[in-house]
């Protein structure tokens, strides 16, 4: 008999309005702090697992130590000649090299990367990082580990090449499901269906290959957007799109990564969305207005620029700005919770389940 069963608490909210939404505070991490932490990690004795790593945590996020509630960001350093031990976990990642270069071995695929390249690590893929260069390698890694830790289901395998007792697949491509003989069938005229257990525990498989977005190639396309004039109503960016995310428009299952160019003296319209946004600025200077407060930033700064549903906009100063934005829009799209208000003078839209927004863009060759 169970003797330590916790007792449920009934919280009476009869007739009470919903609690007010308390927005998170933005958080700016200056370049100098990032460089100092990278130098501190580099000066440490090499750890047994090879991972010189710090979590960059917002004090308001609680369990998971995220920079946003569902997004964990780590700073990772490898000295010349160093590598990390193989590891895998059920969180997925977006990787961004901010200094140096090297290679990653992910699920049997090799990614050779340089500064400002982006690549993904699928969940359950065994991976290691290597620095075969003569420079310090510094990477930012964005993952949904913070969300999984909040759910108490982040499973990390520190010895993935040893004897296993879960999922024999050691890569990121998960094979194909056979056609299930126990069909899903329509129950009502309105469209309600029933699905058997056999299909529930053997859903359709989606391949998650490792993809690489080299900065040199991305920049060549991105710079063309500088030709959009000052009257353009939108943001000059490209999503680093992974086709496996389908209609959820992601780089990884939970996140998208976009890279933006802002020509000098461009000021965005204030807008807001329920997804959070984290920006790393790697060219130029500017400022962000977030929830009524102004934040100055420069190349090398990292910032939670848009806590969920906070009104914000960004502006470049006297030189072009380049920035990487990580946003949990795919997660919100999957949950049908992606509220987006492109124009504060007009109603918001539930993106993905209702019509979204248009820009005034004309074709740029």
N, C-alpha and C positions, 0 to 999 in steps of 0.2 A: 504494500500500500504506500502511495506517495504521501509523505508527511511534510514536505516543504513547498507545497503548492502556493504560489503567491495569490494574494487576494485582489480581485479586480476593484477598480474605483469607478463609481458612477458619478459623472460630472454633469450636473443639472444645468442645462442652458435653455430651459423652456422660456420662450418669448424673448430671448436675448438676441441682439444683433450679432452678426459675425464680428470677431475681433478685428481691430484695425490692422492694416498691413504695416509692418515696421521694416522699412528698407534697410538693407545693409549699407555700411559706409564704404565709399570707394577706398582704395589703398594704392599708394604710389611707392614703388620700391626703386630708389635711384640707382643709376648705373654704378655709382661709387660703392654702394652696399653690395651689389651683385659681384663686382670685381673683388672686393675685400673678402667675401665669402669664398669665391673661387680660389683666391690665393691661399686662404686658410686651409681649404680642403687639399690643395696641391702640396702643402707643407707637411701634411700628416704622413705617418708611416703607411705604406701600402697595406690596406686591409686584406684579410684572408680571402674575401670574396671578390676583391678588386674594385668594389663599387664605392667610389668617393662621391657621396651624395648628401644633399640637404633638401628637406621639404621647405618650400616657401609658403608659409601659412598665414592666413588672415585670422586674427584673434576672435572674430565673430562666428567662425564656421563650425566650431565644436568638433565632434567626432569625425575623423577622416582628415583633419588638418588641411582642408582645402584652401585654395586662394579664392575660390567661389565655393558655395556649399557642396556642389557635386563634382568639382574639378580640382584634382590635386596637381600641383606643379612642383617638379623637383629640378634642382640645379645639379648637374653631373659633370665631373671632371676626370679626365684621364691624362696622365703624364705620358711623354713620348715612350713608346715601347710597352706600355701597359695594356691590359685587357681585363674584362670582367668575366667572372664565372658564368656558365649557362644558368638561366632561370626561366620560369614561366609562371603565369598566373591567369586568373579569369578576368582581369581588367585588360582593356585595350589602350593603346597609346598613340599619340602624335608626337613625333620627335622633331626638334629644331636645333640645328647647330649654330651657335652664336660666335664661336671662335675656333679656329683651327679646322681640322678635318679628320677623316679616318674611314672606318668601315664598320658596318653592322652585319652580323650573320643572324638571320631571322628565318626560322623554319626551313633551313636549307638554302635560302636565297641570300646573296651577298649584295649589300647596298654600299657603294663607295660614295661618300658624301663630302661636301665642302661647306664653307661658311654660308649660312642662310638657306641651305637645302632643308626640305621637309620630307619625312617618310613616316609610314605607319607601322605599328607592331600589332598584329591581330591577337586577340585573346587566345591563350593556351599555346601560342607559338614559343618554342624554345629559342632564346636569343642571347647573344653576347655582343659586346662592343669592343673595338680594337683601335689603338692609336699607333699606326705605323709611321707617323710623321715626326718631324723634329720640333713641332709646336705643341703647346698646351691645347688640349681638346676640351671645349666647354659646350655642353648641350642643355637645353631646356626640354623637359619631358612632361607632357600634359596627359593625364589619364583620368578615368572614371573611378580610380581606387577610392577617392574620398566618398563617393556615393555608395560603393560596395561596402566600405567600412561602416558607414552609417547603418546599412542594412545587415551588418554583421555576417557578410558572406564573401569577403575578400579572401580567396584561397591562393596562397603563394607556395610554389614548389621550388625549394632551394637546391634540389638535387634531381633535376628532371631526367638525367641520363642513367639514374639508378633504377632499381626495381620499382615498378609502379603498380598502384591498385586503382587507378582511375584513368579514363580516356587514353587509350594506347596511342592515339595520334600524336606525333611529336613535331608537327609542323603547323602551319596556319591554314592549310587547305583541308577541309573536313570530309571529302568524299561525297558520294551521292546516295540519297535515299531511294530505295525501291518503291515502286507503285504499291500503295497499301491496299490489300484486298477488302478491308473493312471501310466502306465508303462513308464520307460525310454526306448527309442528305437533308433536304429541305423539309421543315416541319410545318410551317405555316405559310399562308398565302402572302403575308407581309414580308417574308424573307428570313425568318428565324430558322437556323439550322441546328442539327445535332451532329457532334463529332465523336467517334468512338475513342476509347482509351488507346487503342493501338496506334491511331494517328496522333493523338496527343503527345505520346512519348517518342514518336518518330516523325517530327515535323519536317517539312520541306527544307532541304539544306541550301544555304547561301554560301558560296565560296567567298573567302576573305583573303585575296592575295596581298602580298606586300607590294606597295607602290611607292615610287620615289618621284618627288617634284624638284628637279634641280633648279636652283635659284637663277642661274644664267639663262635658262630657257624661259622660266616664268617672267623674269624681268623684261625680256625682249617683247613679250606680249603685253605686259603691264604698262610699259612706257608708252604704248600707243594710246592708252586712255588719257594721257596728259592732254591730248588734243581736244577732249571734250571741253567746251567753253565754260565760262564762269556762270552761265545761266542754267547749267545742267542740274537737274533735280534728282540726285541720286549720289551714290558713292562709287568712286573709281577703284574698283577692286575685281579680283577673280577669286572664286571659291576653288580650292584645291580638291576637286571632286573625285570621290571614290565611287565607281558605278555600283558597287555592292550595296550602297546605302539607298539606292533607288530614289523614291519620291521624298525621302527624308533629307536629301541634299547634304550629305556629310562627307568628311574626310575619314572618319571613324564612326562606329555606331552611335556614340553619344555626342560627338563634336563635329563642327566644321572648322576648318582653318581657311581663312581668307588672307590674301596679301593685298594691301591697298597702296596706291600712290596718291599723294595729295600735292598738286602743284603749289607754288607759293601763294600765300594769302587766300586760301580756300577755306570758307567757313560752312560747315554742314548745317542743315536745318535741325533744330531740336526734335528728337523722336524718342521712343521708348519701346521696349519689348520685354516679355516675361523671361526670355533667356538671358543669362549673364554673359558678359564679354570681358575677356582679358587681352590686353594689347601689349606687345613688345615693339617698341619703336627702335628701328635700326638705321634711320637716316633722317636728318633734319631736326627741327624744333617746332614746338607748338603748344597748344593748351587744350584742355577739355573742360567743359562746363558740365558738372554732374550734380543734379539735385540742388541747383542754386549756388554751388561753390565752384571756384575756378582753380584748376590744377595745371601748373606749368610742367612740361616734360621735354626731354631731349633724347637724342639717339643713345640707346643703351639702357633706357629706363623700362621697367615692367610695371603695368598698372591694371588693377581691376577697375576698368573705366566705366563699366555699366553693370552695377548690381541689378538683379532682376526688377523690372518695372520702374527703374529710376530714369527720369528725363535727363537726356545728355546730348551733347554734340561736341564735335572736334574741329579744331582750326589749325592750319599750318601758318608758320610765320614767313620768313624771308627766303626760304629754300625748300626744295621738294622734300616731302616726308614719305618714308616707307615704313610700313608697320605690318606685323603679323597679328591677326585676331583669332583667338580661340573662343568659340561660342557654343553653348549646349542647345542650339536650335534643333538638331535632329532628335534629341531626347524629348524635347517639348512637342515636336511634331508627332512623334510616336504616341505621346500621352494625350494628344489633342488639347494641349494647354498653351500653344504658342500664340499669345496675344501680341499684336504688333500695331503700333500707332505711328505711322510714317509722318503724318501731319497732325500736330496737336490741336489744330482747329477743326479736325474731322474725327469721326468715330474710329475706334480701333477695329482691326479685323482678326478673326481666328484663322491664322494661316494654316493651310492644309485642309480645312473643312469649310472654308468660305473664300470668296474672291479676295485676292491680295491687292497689290498696288502696282502702278505703272510709273515709268519715268518719262521724261521728254527727250530721251536719247535719239539722235539721228546716227546713221551708220558712220563708223570710223574705220577706214581701211588700215 
